[in-house]
């Protein structure tokens, strides 16, 4: 009985440490001139922070397909 409880507790600790390793990001892209708005969600491991930086650089130069304005980018992080 105790061995089973120990295994369950260990698995719970491993799962919680995996969740602590994730950075969850929500990006909201909107146009300052018209009503265009799009939301994206992604998650990255802390060891893959470079992938997040590359993704953000791609958002930096996006233009609105309706009016041609540069889009605003708002980020929300859950660390």
WOFEN-V781804 format. One record per residue. RES is the residue in three letters. SS is DSSP state (2 for helix, 1 for strand, 0 for the rest). OMEGA is omega in degrees with one decimal (none if undefined). D_LAST is the distance of its C-alpha to the last C-alpha in whole Angstrom. Layout:
BEGIN
<<RES;SS;OMEGA;D_LAST> <RES;SS;OMEGA;D_LAST>>
END
This chain:
BEGIN
<<UNK;0;-179.4;36> <UNK;2;179.3;34> <UNK;2;177.5;33> <UNK;2;178.5;32> <UNK;2;179.8;29> <UNK;2;178.9;28> <UNK;2;179.3;27> <UNK;2;179.5;25> <UNK;2;179.2;23> <UNK;2;178.9;23> <UNK;2;177.3;21> <UNK;2;178.5;19> <UNK;2;178.5;18> <UNK;2;179.3;17> <UNK;2;-179.9;16> <UNK;2;177.2;13> <UNK;2;175.4;12> <UNK;2;178.2;12> <UNK;2;178.2;9> <UNK;2;-178.7;7> <UNK;0;-175.4;8> <UNK;1;170.0;7> <UNK;1;180.0;5> <UNK;1;-175.9;7> <UNK;1;171.3;9> <UNK;1;179.6;12> <UNK;1;176.6;15> <UNK;1;-179.6;18> <UNK;1;-179.5;21> <UNK;1;178.5;24> <UNK;1;178.9;27> <UNK;0;-176.3;28> <UNK;0;-178.2;32> <UNK;0;-173.2;32> <UNK;0;179.6;30> <UNK;0;176.2;28> <UNK;1;-180.0;24> <UNK;1;179.4;22> <UNK;1;177.0;19> <UNK;1;174.6;17> <UNK;1;175.9;14> <UNK;1;175.3;12> <UNK;1;-177.8;10> <UNK;1;169.7;10> <UNK;1;-179.9;10> <UNK;2;-179.9;9> <UNK;2;-179.0;13> <UNK;2;-176.8;14> <UNK;2;179.1;12> <UNK;2;178.4;16> <UNK;2;178.8;16> <UNK;2;-179.7;13> <UNK;2;178.4;15> <UNK;2;178.5;18> <UNK;2;-179.4;17> <UNK;2;177.4;17> <UNK;2;176.7;20> <UNK;2;179.2;22> <UNK;2;-171.9;21> <UNK;0;-173.9;22> <UNK;0;-178.3;26> <UNK;0;178.7;26> <UNK;1;177.6;29> <UNK;0;179.7;30> <UNK;0;179.3;32> <UNK;0;-174.2;34> <UNK;0;177.0;35> <UNK;0;178.3;34> <UNK;0;171.4;31> <UNK;1;-177.0;28> <UNK;1;173.6;25> <UNK;1;179.4;23> <UNK;1;174.1;19> <UNK;1;-177.3;16> <UNK;1;173.4;13> <UNK;1;-177.5;10> <UNK;1;167.8;6> <UNK;1;-176.0;4> <UNK;0;none;0>>
END
